Structure formats: structure tokens, C-alpha cells
């Protein structure tokens, strides 16, 4: 779209987007992963206007990294199905959104995060599994017992999630594919133990390699960056 002023008049820092490239990125990913097969991650752009373009292409579920992102998407009318793909120990703000009619799912990986979901008023969870990136997530062997605890606590367990973030930046494609396969075998095993229809994971760096998940959480694909 045309700039409202000359480049030298812009206050910096300023984000400038090539609209044609953005549109091409959105349509390429949408063609490869139509509808619910893609759950775009909004942490990369944090922009409801851009999220609406993703929504218009049929992607009505979104991934968020923070409670504030969930709140922002809900306020923007994009609360059909929001996943907070991080663990939190206070879900009260998320519970208020649920009470207002927003569908919110939160990741859990421990007794403490399950208790937080229950006490905060969140009703749906995914069991987060550590598939090789030692950042968060339970061990695959513990996923089934945590899912059972969540259900006994009154929560709906939609399935599992796991992020092969240690693989997305590997430049050699064959090695990257091998690492993705290793991670997804762990996640698939955990999914069999947990149950539920959802197996969520992946990212821009593995968008065309990860065929194990039911929904891919790619986000950087929209605007890209110099690393990719």
C-alpha cells in the first residue's frame, strides 16, 4: 500500500511491509495448510489487522505466547479459538475471557499448571510435551498421567502440543527433517496416551516437514525475518 509520507518523514523505528510479498506468504501457507490445519502464531506480528487477513483465509484458531496477546485477540473479535501455548500459574484473566464467551485453551505440563487452569476458570487444555527443546513441557512418559489428572479435575483435554524449536533453525534440510521426525515420534506416542483430537506443534522452519501434527503453529511465515 502507498506510504502516507516520504521515507525521510517516518519516525523510526517503523515497520514497513511489502504488501504483495505478505499476501503471497499468507496464500502460500494457506494453500499448503488450509483452514484448521494452520493455527497461526501471533507473537511474530502482534497485529489484529494482519490476523484478520489470516482469518479471512480460513484460519479461525490462533496461537498466542502471552495472556496479553490472548486478550488483544479477543478484544479484536478474533476469539473463536485461542491457544495460550505457554504455561502460567495464574489463569484468572483467561477465565474472565472464557466467561465472556471467548474460547481459550491453555497449555499445561505439571500439577501446578493444571491447578492454575482449574482455579482460574479455564476449561480446556493441551498437555505440553517436551520433544527435545528443554524449555517447558512434561516428559512424554508423564503426559498420560497429567491428562488423567486434568480430566479428574474437571478439565477438557483437547490433546497435546510439542514444539520442535531446536530443529527449525538447522540449515541442512535432511538433518532438520531427521530432528523433526524424532520429535514427532515422541509427541505421537504421548498423544496416544493422552487422547483428544488435537496434536499441535511445528513452526515456520518445519512447515513443510512436519506432517504429524493436526495443526501447525507457524507464525513467522507472514512477515519472515533475516534468519529465515
C-alpha positions as CSV (number, residue, x, y, z in Angstrom):
1,X,0.0,0.0,0.0
2,X,1.2,3.6,-0.6
3,X,3.2,5.3,2.1
4,X,1.4,8.2,3.8
5,X,4.6,10.3,3.6
6,X,8.2,10.3,2.3
7,X,10.6,7.8,3.9
8,X,12.6,10.6,5.4
9,X,9.5,11.8,7.3
10,X,8.9,8.5,9.0
11,X,9.5,8.3,12.7
12,X,11.8,5.4,13.5
13,X,11.7,2.6,14.3
14,X,8.9,2.0,11.8
15,X,7.7,-1.3,10.4
16,X,7.3,-1.3,6.6
17,X,5.7,-4.2,4.9
18,X,5.8,-5.2,1.2
19,X,2.1,-5.9,0.9
20,X,2.5,-8.1,-2.2
21,X,5.0,-10.3,-0.5
22,X,2.9,-10.5,2.6
23,X,-0.1,-11.6,0.6
24,X,2.0,-14.2,-1.2
25,X,3.3,-15.6,2.1
26,X,-0.2,-15.8,3.5
27,X,-1.7,-17.5,0.5
28,X,1.2,-20.0,0.1
29,X,0.8,-21.2,3.6
30,X,-3.0,-21.3,3.4
31,X,-2.8,-23.4,0.3
32,X,-0.4,-25.9,2.0
33,X,-2.3,-25.9,5.3
34,X,-5.9,-24.9,4.7
35,X,-8.4,-24.0,7.4
36,X,-7.8,-25.6,10.8
37,X,-4.6,-27.3,9.7
38,X,-2.9,-24.0,10.4
39,X,-3.1,-22.2,13.8
40,X,-1.1,-19.0,13.1
41,X,1.1,-17.8,15.9
42,X,0.5,-14.1,16.5
43,X,3.6,-13.5,18.6
44,X,5.5,-12.7,15.4
45,X,3.3,-9.8,14.3
46,X,1.1,-8.9,17.4
47,X,-1.3,-7.2,14.9
48,X,-5.0,-7.9,14.8
49,X,-5.3,-6.3,11.4
50,X,-2.9,-8.9,10.0
51,X,-4.6,-11.6,12.0
52,X,-7.9,-10.7,10.3
53,X,-6.2,-11.3,6.9
54,X,-5.3,-14.8,8.2
55,X,-8.8,-15.3,9.5
56,X,-10.2,-14.3,6.1
57,X,-8.2,-17.2,4.5
58,X,-10.0,-19.7,6.8
59,X,-7.7,-19.9,9.8
60,X,-10.0,-19.2,12.7
61,X,-7.8,-20.6,15.5
62,X,-4.7,-18.7,16.7
63,X,-1.7,-19.3,18.9
64,X,-0.6,-16.8,21.5
65,X,2.5,-16.5,23.6
66,X,1.2,-14.3,26.4
67,X,-2.0,-13.6,28.3
68,X,-1.9,-10.1,26.9
69,X,-1.9,-11.4,23.3
70,X,-4.9,-13.6,24.1
71,X,-6.7,-10.5,25.5
72,X,-5.8,-8.4,22.5
73,X,-7.0,-11.0,20.0
74,X,-10.3,-11.4,22.0
75,X,-10.8,-7.6,22.1
76,X,-10.2,-7.6,18.3
77,X,-13.1,-10.0,17.8
78,X,-10.8,-12.9,17.0
79,X,-11.6,-15.1,19.9
80,X,-13.1,-18.2,18.2
81,X,-10.4,-20.5,19.4
82,X,-7.3,-19.0,21.1
83,X,-4.5,-21.2,22.4
84,X,-2.0,-19.9,25.0
85,X,0.9,-22.1,24.1
86,X,2.7,-21.3,27.4
87,X,2.2,-22.4,31.0
88,X,1.0,-19.8,33.5
89,X,0.3,-20.1,37.2
90,X,-2.5,-17.6,37.3
91,X,-5.3,-18.1,34.7
92,X,-7.8,-15.7,36.3
93,X,-7.6,-13.2,33.4
94,X,-8.1,-16.0,30.9
95,X,-11.0,-17.3,32.9
96,X,-12.7,-13.9,32.6
97,X,-12.4,-14.2,28.9
98,X,-14.0,-17.7,28.9
99,X,-16.9,-16.3,31.0
100,X,-17.3,-13.6,28.3
101,X,-17.7,-16.3,25.6
102,X,-14.1,-16.5,24.3
103,X,-12.8,-20.0,23.6
104,X,-9.4,-20.2,25.4
105,X,-7.2,-23.3,25.7
106,X,-4.1,-23.2,27.8
107,X,-1.0,-25.4,27.8
108,X,-0.3,-27.5,30.9
109,X,2.7,-29.5,31.9
110,X,2.5,-30.0,35.6
111,X,0.3,-30.4,38.6
112,X,0.7,-26.7,39.3
113,X,-0.4,-25.5,35.9
114,X,-3.4,-27.9,35.9
115,X,-4.4,-26.4,39.3
116,X,-4.0,-22.9,37.8
117,X,-6.3,-23.7,34.9
118,X,-9.0,-25.1,37.3
119,X,-8.8,-22.2,39.8
120,X,-8.6,-19.6,37.0
121,X,-11.7,-20.8,35.2
122,X,-10.2,-22.1,32.1
123,X,-12.0,-25.3,30.9
124,X,-9.9,-26.6,28.0
125,X,-6.2,-27.6,28.0
126,X,-3.5,-29.2,25.9
127,X,-0.8,-31.3,27.5
128,X,2.5,-29.7,26.6
129,X,5.2,-32.3,25.9
130,X,9.0,-31.7,25.8
131,X,10.0,-33.1,22.4
132,X,13.6,-32.0,22.6
133,X,13.6,-28.3,23.3
134,X,14.2,-28.2,27.0
135,X,12.2,-25.1,27.6
136,X,8.9,-26.3,29.0
137,X,6.6,-29.3,28.6
138,X,6.4,-32.6,30.5
139,X,8.3,-35.8,29.6
140,X,6.4,-37.9,27.1
141,X,6.2,-40.6,29.7
142,X,4.3,-38.3,32.1
143,X,1.8,-36.9,29.5
144,X,-0.9,-39.6,30.1
145,X,-0.9,-39.3,33.9
146,X,-1.2,-35.5,33.6
147,X,-4.0,-35.8,31.2
148,X,-5.8,-38.1,33.6
149,X,-5.3,-35.7,36.5
150,X,-6.7,-32.8,34.3
151,X,-9.8,-34.8,33.4
152,X,-10.3,-35.8,37.1
153,X,-10.1,-32.1,37.9
154,X,-12.9,-31.3,35.5
155,X,-10.9,-30.0,32.5
156,X,-11.4,-31.0,28.9
157,X,-8.1,-32.3,27.5
158,X,-8.2,-31.4,23.8
159,X,-4.9,-33.3,23.1
160,X,-1.2,-32.5,23.1
161,X,1.3,-29.9,21.8
162,X,5.0,-30.0,21.4
163,X,7.4,-27.6,19.7
164,X,10.5,-28.9,17.9
165,X,12.1,-25.5,18.2
166,X,15.6,-27.0,18.4
167,X,15.2,-28.2,14.8
168,X,13.6,-25.2,13.0
169,X,16.9,-23.3,12.5
170,X,19.0,-26.2,11.2
171,X,20.2,-25.2,7.7
172,X,20.7,-28.7,6.3
173,X,17.2,-29.9,5.3
174,X,17.9,-33.6,5.7
175,X,19.2,-33.1,9.3
176,X,16.3,-30.8,10.0
177,X,13.9,-33.4,8.8
178,X,15.5,-36.1,10.9
179,X,15.2,-34.0,14.0
180,X,11.6,-33.2,13.3
181,X,10.9,-36.9,12.9
182,X,12.5,-37.7,16.2
183,X,10.4,-35.1,18.0
184,X,7.2,-36.0,16.4
185,X,7.6,-39.7,17.3
186,X,7.8,-38.6,20.9
187,X,4.7,-36.3,20.5
188,X,2.7,-39.0,18.7
189,X,3.5,-41.5,21.4
190,X,2.3,-39.0,24.1
191,X,-0.8,-38.3,22.0
192,X,-1.8,-41.9,22.1
193,X,-1.6,-41.9,25.9
194,X,-3.4,-38.5,26.3
195,X,-6.1,-38.8,23.7
196,X,-8.2,-36.0,22.3
197,X,-8.4,-34.8,18.7
198,X,-5.6,-32.2,18.7
199,X,-1.9,-32.7,18.1
200,X,-0.4,-29.2,17.8
201,X,3.1,-28.1,17.1
202,X,5.6,-27.0,14.4
203,X,6.7,-23.7,13.1
204,X,7.8,-21.8,10.1
205,X,11.1,-23.6,9.9
206,X,9.4,-27.0,9.7
207,X,6.2,-26.1,8.0
208,X,6.7,-28.4,5.0
209,X,8.4,-31.2,7.0
210,X,6.1,-31.7,10.0
211,X,3.2,-33.9,8.8
212,X,2.5,-35.5,12.2
213,X,0.5,-32.6,13.8
214,X,-3.1,-31.9,13.2
215,X,-2.4,-28.2,13.3
216,X,0.8,-26.3,12.7
217,X,1.7,-23.2,14.9
218,X,3.6,-21.3,12.3
219,X,3.8,-17.5,12.8
220,X,7.0,-16.0,11.2
221,X,5.9,-17.1,7.7
222,X,3.7,-14.0,7.4
223,X,6.4,-11.3,7.6
224,X,9.6,-13.5,7.7
225,X,12.9,-12.3,9.1
226,X,16.5,-12.3,8.2
227,X,17.1,-15.7,9.9
228,X,14.7,-17.4,7.6
